[in-house]
């Protein structure tokens, strides 16, 4: 079943990025629009601190909230380990 889309396009784009990286989105809740859940959710993944992140329906600054979602997804320690290491430029 398809989830409902977020009313803000910047946040919706960040949520699509999270889904593309395997994060699960649960819509609903009391004050939050929903939550994103890390697919790796283990003890070594930054102590589990960022494995669940709230998505606000009407944040004060939607651009900053979208960037914060992207930062959580992109800085997931398990995901960073899966990416290929960057090679240093030899001069």
Backbone as XML, in Angstrom:
<?xml version="1.0"?>
<chain id="A" units="angstrom">
  <residue number="1" name="UNK">
    <atom name="N" x="0.842" y="-1.175" z="0.000"/>
    <atom name="CA" x="0.000" y="0.000" z="0.000"/>
    <atom name="C" x="0.890" y="1.240" z="0.000"/>
  </residue>
  <residue number="2" name="UNK">
    <atom name="N" x="0.557" y="2.189" z="-0.837"/>
    <atom name="CA" x="1.347" y="3.409" z="-0.941"/>
    <atom name="C" x="1.040" y="4.324" z="0.241"/>
  </residue>
  <residue number="3" name="UNK">
    <atom name="N" x="2.066" y="4.997" z="0.699"/>
    <atom name="CA" x="1.880" y="5.919" z="1.822"/>
    <atom name="C" x="1.371" y="7.254" z="1.296"/>
  </residue>
  <residue number="4" name="UNK">
    <atom name="N" x="0.802" y="8.055" z="2.183"/>
    <atom name="CA" x="0.367" y="9.394" z="1.789"/>
    <atom name="C" x="1.594" y="10.287" z="1.659"/>
  </residue>
  <residue number="5" name="UNK">
    <atom name="N" x="1.513" y="11.253" z="0.761"/>
    <atom name="CA" x="2.667" y="12.129" z="0.553"/>
    <atom name="C" x="2.643" y="13.271" z="1.563"/>
  </residue>
  <residue number="6" name="UNK">
    <atom name="N" x="3.833" y="13.780" z="1.864"/>
    <atom name="CA" x="3.954" y="14.900" z="2.795"/>
    <atom name="C" x="3.503" y="16.168" z="2.080"/>
  </residue>
  <residue number="7" name="UNK">
    <atom name="N" x="2.820" y="17.087" z="2.758"/>
    <atom name="CA" x="2.330" y="18.305" z="2.108"/>
    <atom name="C" x="3.431" y="19.248" z="1.618"/>
  </residue>
  <residue number="8" name="UNK">
    <atom name="N" x="4.633" y="19.144" z="2.159"/>
    <atom name="CA" x="5.730" y="20.016" z="1.736"/>
    <atom name="C" x="6.619" y="19.269" z="0.748"/>
  </residue>
  <residue number="9" name="UNK">
    <atom name="N" x="6.887" y="19.876" z="-0.412"/>
    <atom name="CA" x="7.629" y="19.180" z="-1.465"/>
    <atom name="C" x="9.090" y="18.926" z="-1.093"/>
  </residue>
  <residue number="10" name="UNK">
    <atom name="N" x="9.730" y="19.822" z="-0.329"/>
    <atom name="CA" x="11.128" y="19.603" z="0.068"/>
    <atom name="C" x="11.246" y="18.409" z="1.009"/>
  </residue>
  <residue number="11" name="UNK">
    <atom name="N" x="10.329" y="18.321" z="1.956"/>
    <atom name="CA" x="10.344" y="17.210" z="2.907"/>
    <atom name="C" x="9.973" y="15.916" z="2.189"/>
  </residue>
  <residue number="12" name="UNK">
    <atom name="N" x="9.031" y="15.979" z="1.261"/>
    <atom name="CA" x="8.651" y="14.791" z="0.490"/>
    <atom name="C" x="9.844" y="14.273" z="-0.313"/>
  </residue>
  <residue number="13" name="UNK">
    <atom name="N" x="10.636" y="15.175" z="-0.887"/>
    <atom name="CA" x="11.830" y="14.755" z="-1.626"/>
    <atom name="C" x="12.827" y="14.070" z="-0.690"/>
  </residue>
  <residue number="14" name="UNK">
    <atom name="N" x="12.988" y="14.600" z="0.519"/>
    <atom name="CA" x="13.889" y="13.980" z="1.495"/>
    <atom name="C" x="13.369" y="12.604" z="1.912"/>
  </residue>
  <residue number="15" name="UNK">
    <atom name="N" x="12.055" y="12.463" z="2.037"/>
    <atom name="CA" x="11.469" y="11.172" z="2.395"/>
    <atom name="C" x="11.658" y="10.152" z="1.278"/>
  </residue>
  <residue number="16" name="UNK">
    <atom name="N" x="11.548" y="10.590" z="0.035"/>
    <atom name="CA" x="11.789" y="9.678" z="-1.095"/>
    <atom name="C" x="13.247" y="9.221" z="-1.118"/>
  </residue>
  <residue number="17" name="UNK">
    <atom name="N" x="14.155" y="10.131" z="-0.769"/>
    <atom name="CA" x="15.575" y="9.775" z="-0.672"/>
    <atom name="C" x="15.779" y="8.731" z="0.425"/>
  </residue>
  <residue number="18" name="UNK">
    <atom name="N" x="15.105" y="8.910" z="1.548"/>
    <atom name="CA" x="15.208" y="7.948" z="2.648"/>
    <atom name="C" x="14.678" y="6.583" z="2.216"/>
  </residue>
  <residue number="19" name="UNK">
    <atom name="N" x="13.549" y="6.567" z="1.524"/>
    <atom name="CA" x="12.989" y="5.301" z="1.039"/>
    <atom name="C" x="13.929" y="4.619" z="0.056"/>
  </residue>
  <residue number="20" name="UNK">
    <atom name="N" x="14.568" y="5.408" z="-0.802"/>
    <atom name="CA" x="15.505" y="4.844" z="-1.775"/>
    <atom name="C" x="16.708" y="4.205" z="-1.089"/>
  </residue>
  <residue number="21" name="UNK">
    <atom name="N" x="17.019" y="4.656" z="0.123"/>
    <atom name="CA" x="18.139" y="4.097" z="0.878"/>
    <atom name="C" x="17.691" y="3.036" z="1.879"/>
  </residue>
  <residue number="22" name="UNK">
    <atom name="N" x="16.454" y="2.572" z="1.760"/>
    <atom name="CA" x="15.984" y="1.468" z="2.577"/>
    <atom name="C" x="15.287" y="1.839" z="3.869"/>
  </residue>
  <residue number="23" name="UNK">
    <atom name="N" x="15.158" y="3.125" z="4.164"/>
    <atom name="CA" x="14.498" y="3.546" z="5.400"/>
    <atom name="C" x="13.002" y="3.326" z="5.260"/>
  </residue>
  <residue number="24" name="UNK">
    <atom name="N" x="12.368" y="2.927" z="6.345"/>
    <atom name="CA" x="10.924" y="2.697" z="6.362"/>
    <atom name="C" x="10.233" y="3.943" z="6.906"/>
  </residue>
  <residue number="25" name="UNK">
    <atom name="N" x="9.111" y="4.311" z="6.299"/>
    <atom name="CA" x="8.362" y="5.488" z="6.736"/>
    <atom name="C" x="7.029" y="5.031" z="7.313"/>
  </residue>
  <residue number="26" name="UNK">
    <atom name="N" x="6.775" y="5.443" z="8.558"/>
    <atom name="CA" x="5.494" y="5.153" z="9.207"/>
    <atom name="C" x="4.741" y="6.467" z="9.345"/>
  </residue>
  <residue number="27" name="UNK">
    <atom name="N" x="3.625" y="6.571" z="8.662"/>
    <atom name="CA" x="2.810" y="7.783" z="8.707"/>
    <atom name="C" x="1.861" y="7.689" z="9.889"/>
  </residue>
  <residue number="28" name="UNK">
    <atom name="N" x="1.678" y="8.809" z="10.584"/>
    <atom name="CA" x="0.747" y="8.863" z="11.705"/>
    <atom name="C" x="1.455" y="9.184" z="12.997"/>
  </residue>
  <residue number="29" name="UNK">
    <atom name="N" x="0.690" y="9.475" z="13.985"/>
    <atom name="CA" x="1.243" y="9.847" z="15.278"/>
    <atom name="C" x="0.458" y="11.008" z="15.843"/>
  </residue>
  <residue number="30" name="UNK">
    <atom name="N" x="0.897" y="11.494" z="16.973"/>
    <atom name="CA" x="0.158" y="12.581" z="17.605"/>
    <atom name="C" x="0.588" y="13.939" z="17.062"/>
  </residue>
  <residue number="31" name="UNK">
    <atom name="N" x="1.787" y="14.384" z="17.387"/>
    <atom name="CA" x="2.236" y="15.702" z="16.936"/>
    <atom name="C" x="3.024" y="15.641" z="15.641"/>
  </residue>
  <residue number="32" name="UNK">
    <atom name="N" x="3.581" y="14.505" z="15.341"/>
    <atom name="CA" x="4.406" y="14.368" z="14.146"/>
    <atom name="C" x="3.573" y="13.831" z="12.983"/>
  </residue>
  <residue number="33" name="UNK">
    <atom name="N" x="3.993" y="14.157" z="11.748"/>
    <atom name="CA" x="3.352" y="13.615" z="10.558"/>
    <atom name="C" x="3.647" y="12.126" z="10.448"/>
  </residue>
  <residue number="34" name="UNK">
    <atom name="N" x="4.851" y="11.753" z="10.882"/>
    <atom name="CA" x="5.255" y="10.355" z="10.832"/>
    <atom name="C" x="6.669" y="10.188" z="11.357"/>
  </residue>
  <residue number="35" name="UNK">
    <atom name="N" x="7.237" y="9.014" z="11.111"/>
    <atom name="CA" x="8.599" y="8.711" z="11.548"/>
    <atom name="C" x="9.322" y="7.945" z="10.454"/>
  </residue>
  <residue number="36" name="UNK">
    <atom name="N" x="10.646" y="8.095" z="10.408"/>
    <atom name="CA" x="11.446" y="7.245" z="9.536"/>
    <atom name="C" x="12.263" y="6.321" z="10.427"/>
  </residue>
  <residue number="37" name="UNK">
    <atom name="N" x="12.388" y="5.083" z="9.985"/>
    <atom name="CA" x="13.073" y="4.052" z="10.763"/>
    <atom name="C" x="14.259" y="3.518" z="9.975"/>
  </residue>
  <residue number="38" name="UNK">
    <atom name="N" x="15.403" y="3.468" z="10.624"/>
    <atom name="CA" x="16.629" y="2.971" z="10.005"/>
    <atom name="C" x="16.482" y="1.482" z="9.696"/>
  </residue>
  <residue number="39" name="UNK">
    <atom name="N" x="16.905" y="1.051" z="8.500"/>
    <atom name="CA" x="16.797" y="-0.371" z="8.176"/>
    <atom name="C" x="17.803" y="-1.226" z="8.941"/>
  </residue>
  <residue number="40" name="UNK">
    <atom name="N" x="18.867" y="-0.616" z="9.466"/>
    <atom name="CA" x="19.928" y="-1.375" z="10.133"/>
    <atom name="C" x="19.724" y="-1.444" z="11.638"/>
  </residue>
  <residue number="41" name="UNK">
    <atom name="N" x="19.054" y="-0.470" z="12.229"/>
    <atom name="CA" x="18.711" y="-0.367" z="13.652"/>
    <atom name="C" x="19.404" y="-1.385" z="14.555"/>
  </residue>
  <residue number="42" name="UNK">
    <atom name="N" x="20.701" y="-1.213" z="14.746"/>
    <atom name="CA" x="21.425" y="-2.090" z="15.667"/>
    <atom name="C" x="22.184" y="-1.240" z="16.681"/>
  </residue>
  <residue number="43" name="UNK">
    <atom name="N" x="22.768" y="-1.898" z="17.673"/>
    <atom name="CA" x="23.435" y="-1.178" z="18.763"/>
    <atom name="C" x="24.662" y="-0.399" z="18.303"/>
  </residue>
  <residue number="44" name="UNK">
    <atom name="N" x="25.314" y="-0.844" z="17.237"/>
    <atom name="CA" x="26.531" y="-0.181" z="16.769"/>
    <atom name="C" x="26.234" y="1.040" z="15.901"/>
  </residue>
  <residue number="45" name="UNK">
    <atom name="N" x="25.000" y="1.201" z="15.502"/>
    <atom name="CA" x="24.619" y="2.301" z="14.618"/>
    <atom name="C" x="24.366" y="3.558" z="15.444"/>
  </residue>
  <residue number="46" name="UNK">
    <atom name="N" x="25.415" y="4.256" z="15.788"/>
    <atom name="CA" x="25.347" y="5.512" z="16.551"/>
    <atom name="C" x="24.494" y="5.353" z="17.804"/>
  </residue>
  <residue number="47" name="UNK">
    <atom name="N" x="24.660" y="4.245" z="18.491"/>
    <atom name="CA" x="23.973" y="3.950" z="19.760"/>
    <atom name="C" x="22.455" y="3.902" z="19.605"/>
  </residue>
  <residue number="48" name="UNK">
    <atom name="N" x="21.955" y="3.771" z="18.400"/>
    <atom name="CA" x="20.515" y="3.727" z="18.177"/>
    <atom name="C" x="19.837" y="5.076" z="18.321"/>
  </residue>
  <residue number="49" name="UNK">
    <atom name="N" x="20.638" y="6.135" z="18.495"/>
    <atom name="CA" x="20.082" y="7.466" z="18.763"/>
    <atom name="C" x="19.290" y="8.024" z="17.584"/>
  </residue>
  <residue number="50" name="UNK">
    <atom name="N" x="19.772" y="7.784" z="16.370"/>
    <atom name="CA" x="19.125" y="8.364" z="15.195"/>
    <atom name="C" x="18.390" y="7.319" z="14.367"/>
  </residue>
  <residue number="51" name="UNK">
    <atom name="N" x="18.162" y="6.138" z="14.930"/>
    <atom name="CA" x="17.506" y="5.079" z="14.167"/>
    <atom name="C" x="16.023" y="5.347" z="13.959"/>
  </residue>
  <residue number="52" name="UNK">
    <atom name="N" x="15.449" y="6.209" z="14.768"/>
    <atom name="CA" x="14.060" y="6.643" z="14.583"/>
    <atom name="C" x="14.061" y="8.169" z="14.621"/>
  </residue>
  <residue number="53" name="UNK">
    <atom name="N" x="13.538" y="8.779" z="13.574"/>
    <atom name="CA" x="13.505" y="10.239" z="13.495"/>
    <atom name="C" x="12.087" y="10.699" z="13.173"/>
  </residue>
  <residue number="54" name="UNK">
    <atom name="N" x="11.615" y="11.702" z="13.884"/>
    <atom name="CA" x="10.266" y="12.233" z="13.654"/>
    <atom name="C" x="10.243" y="13.150" z="12.443"/>
  </residue>
  <residue number="55" name="UNK">
    <atom name="N" x="9.141" y="13.091" z="11.715"/>
    <atom name="CA" x="8.903" y="13.970" z="10.578"/>
    <atom name="C" x="7.744" y="14.878" z="10.966"/>
  </residue>
  <residue number="56" name="UNK">
    <atom name="N" x="8.011" y="16.171" z="11.034"/>
    <atom name="CA" x="6.975" y="17.121" z="11.445"/>
    <atom name="C" x="6.109" y="17.498" z="10.255"/>
  </residue>
  <residue number="57" name="UNK">
    <atom name="N" x="4.834" y="17.735" z="10.522"/>
    <atom name="CA" x="3.917" y="18.098" z="9.439"/>
    <atom name="C" x="4.076" y="19.563" z="9.045"/>
  </residue>
  <residue number="58" name="UNK">
    <atom name="N" x="4.276" y="20.432" z="10.034"/>
    <atom name="CA" x="4.434" y="21.862" z="9.748"/>
    <atom name="C" x="5.625" y="22.414" z="10.529"/>
  </residue>
  <residue number="59" name="UNK">
    <atom name="N" x="6.849" y="22.110" z="10.083"/>
    <atom name="CA" x="8.016" y="22.641" z="10.794"/>
    <atom name="C" x="8.140" y="24.148" z="10.579"/>
  </residue>
  <residue number="60" name="UNK">
    <atom name="N" x="8.853" y="24.804" z="11.481"/>
    <atom name="CA" x="9.038" y="26.256" z="11.378"/>
    <atom name="C" x="9.752" y="26.605" z="10.075"/>
  </residue>
  <residue number="61" name="UNK">
    <atom name="N" x="10.782" y="25.839" z="9.732"/>
    <atom name="CA" x="11.513" y="26.047" z="8.487"/>
    <atom name="C" x="11.601" y="24.701" z="7.773"/>
  </residue>
  <residue number="62" name="UNK">
    <atom name="N" x="10.795" y="24.524" z="6.745"/>
    <atom name="CA" x="10.719" y="23.225" z="6.078"/>
    <atom name="C" x="12.013" y="22.857" z="5.356"/>
  </residue>
  <residue number="63" name="UNK">
    <atom name="N" x="12.734" y="23.844" z="4.844"/>
    <atom name="CA" x="14.009" y="23.567" z="4.179"/>
    <atom name="C" x="15.032" y="22.992" z="5.143"/>
  </residue>
  <residue number="64" name="UNK">
    <atom name="N" x="15.117" y="23.583" z="6.333"/>
    <atom name="CA" x="16.046" y="23.067" z="7.341"/>
    <atom name="C" x="15.641" y="21.670" z="7.801"/>
  </residue>
  <residue number="65" name="UNK">
    <atom name="N" x="14.344" y="21.434" z="7.938"/>
    <atom name="CA" x="13.875" y="20.117" z="8.374"/>
    <atom name="C" x="14.195" y="19.061" z="7.309"/>
  </residue>
  <residue number="66" name="UNK">
    <atom name="N" x="14.014" y="19.409" z="6.038"/>
    <atom name="CA" x="14.340" y="18.484" z="4.948"/>
    <atom name="C" x="15.834" y="18.171" z="4.947"/>
  </residue>
  <residue number="67" name="UNK">
    <atom name="N" x="16.679" y="19.186" z="5.149"/>
    <atom name="CA" x="18.133" y="18.956" z="5.197"/>
    <atom name="C" x="18.515" y="18.098" z="6.393"/>
  </residue>
  <residue number="68" name="UNK">
    <atom name="N" x="17.809" y="18.278" z="7.512"/>
    <atom name="CA" x="18.082" y="17.459" z="8.698"/>
    <atom name="C" x="17.742" y="15.991" z="8.431"/>
  </residue>
  <residue number="69" name="UNK">
    <atom name="N" x="16.659" y="15.742" z="7.719"/>
    <atom name="CA" x="16.293" y="14.367" z="7.359"/>
    <atom name="C" x="17.371" y="13.764" z="6.463"/>
  </residue>
  <residue number="70" name="UNK">
    <atom name="N" x="17.811" y="14.527" z="5.465"/>
    <atom name="CA" x="18.867" y="14.046" z="4.571"/>
    <atom name="C" x="20.152" y="13.760" z="5.336"/>
  </residue>
  <residue number="71" name="UNK">
    <atom name="N" x="20.477" y="14.613" z="6.299"/>
    <atom name="CA" x="21.693" y="14.436" z="7.095"/>
    <atom name="C" x="21.624" y="13.141" z="7.907"/>
  </residue>
  <residue number="72" name="UNK">
    <atom name="N" x="20.467" y="12.865" z="8.507"/>
    <atom name="CA" x="20.301" y="11.636" z="9.291"/>
    <atom name="C" x="20.469" y="10.417" z="8.389"/>
  </residue>
  <residue number="73" name="UNK">
    <atom name="N" x="19.835" y="10.439" z="7.221"/>
    <atom name="CA" x="19.904" y="9.296" z="6.302"/>
    <atom name="C" x="21.319" y="9.122" z="5.760"/>
  </residue>
  <residue number="74" name="UNK">
    <atom name="N" x="21.930" y="10.202" z="5.314"/>
    <atom name="CA" x="23.256" y="10.110" z="4.696"/>
    <atom name="C" x="24.366" y="9.809" z="5.691"/>
  </residue>
  <residue number="75" name="UNK">
    <atom name="N" x="24.187" y="10.172" z="6.959"/>
    <atom name="CA" x="25.228" y="9.942" z="7.959"/>
    <atom name="C" x="25.006" y="8.675" z="8.771"/>
  </residue>
  <residue number="76" name="UNK">
    <atom name="N" x="24.069" y="7.847" z="8.364"/>
    <atom name="CA" x="23.853" y="6.571" z="9.049"/>
    <atom name="C" x="25.157" y="5.780" z="8.981"/>
  </residue>
  <residue number="77" name="UNK">
    <atom name="N" x="25.690" y="5.388" z="10.126"/>
    <atom name="CA" x="27.009" y="4.751" z="10.156"/>
    <atom name="C" x="27.040" y="3.441" z="9.387"/>
  </residue>
  <residue number="78" name="UNK">
    <atom name="N" x="25.973" y="2.670" z="9.406"/>
    <atom name="CA" x="25.939" y="1.420" z="8.646"/>
    <atom name="C" x="25.933" y="1.707" z="7.152"/>
  </residue>
  <residue number="79" name="UNK">
    <atom name="N" x="25.197" y="2.719" z="6.732"/>
    <atom name="CA" x="25.114" y="3.061" z="5.320"/>
    <atom name="C" x="26.439" y="3.618" z="4.817"/>
  </residue>
  <residue number="80" name="UNK">
    <atom name="N" x="27.110" y="4.409" z="5.640"/>
    <atom name="CA" x="28.395" y="4.987" z="5.253"/>
    <atom name="C" x="29.418" y="3.880" z="5.037"/>
  </residue>
  <residue number="81" name="UNK">
    <atom name="N" x="29.375" y="2.822" z="5.853"/>
    <atom name="CA" x="30.306" y="1.707" z="5.705"/>
    <atom name="C" x="30.058" y="0.936" z="4.418"/>
  </residue>
  <residue number="82" name="UNK">
    <atom name="N" x="28.812" y="0.915" z="3.940"/>
    <atom name="CA" x="28.483" y="0.178" z="2.733"/>
    <atom name="C" x="28.959" y="0.884" z="1.470"/>
  </residue>
  <residue number="83" name="UNK">
    <atom name="N" x="29.110" y="2.197" z="1.528"/>
    <atom name="CA" x="29.555" y="2.952" z="0.365"/>
    <atom name="C" x="31.043" y="2.723" z="0.133"/>
  </residue>
  <residue number="84" name="UNK">
    <atom name="N" x="31.447" y="2.854" z="-1.102"/>
    <atom name="CA" x="32.860" y="2.677" z="-1.436"/>
    <atom name="C" x="33.683" y="3.809" z="-0.831"/>
  </residue>
  <residue number="85" name="UNK">
    <atom name="N" x="34.875" y="3.505" z="-0.338"/>
    <atom name="CA" x="35.711" y="4.567" z="0.236"/>
    <atom name="C" x="36.198" y="5.517" z="-0.849"/>
  </residue>
  <residue number="86" name="UNK">
    <atom name="N" x="36.354" y="6.763" z="-0.465"/>
    <atom name="CA" x="36.863" y="7.761" z="-1.406"/>
    <atom name="C" x="38.373" y="7.618" z="-1.530"/>
  </residue>
  <residue number="87" name="UNK">
    <atom name="N" x="38.839" y="7.755" z="-2.737"/>
    <atom name="CA" x="40.272" y="7.681" z="-2.974"/>
    <atom name="C" x="40.866" y="9.076" z="-2.879"/>
  </residue>
  <residue number="88" name="UNK">
    <atom name="N" x="42.027" y="9.158" z="-2.260"/>
    <atom name="CA" x="42.699" y="10.451" z="-2.155"/>
    <atom name="C" x="43.381" y="10.761" z="-3.477"/>
  </residue>
  <residue number="89" name="UNK">
    <atom name="N" x="43.337" y="12.018" z="-3.831"/>
    <atom name="CA" x="43.943" y="12.456" z="-5.074"/>
    <atom name="C" x="45.454" y="12.514" z="-4.899"/>
  </residue>
  <residue number="90" name="UNK">
    <atom name="N" x="46.171" y="11.835" z="-5.769"/>
    <atom name="CA" x="47.632" y="11.811" z="-5.707"/>
    <atom name="C" x="48.160" y="12.860" z="-6.674"/>
  </residue>
  <residue number="91" name="UNK">
    <atom name="N" x="49.013" y="13.708" z="-6.144"/>
    <atom name="CA" x="49.559" y="14.777" z="-6.992"/>
    <atom name="C" x="50.987" y="14.502" z="-7.339"/>
  </residue>
</chain>
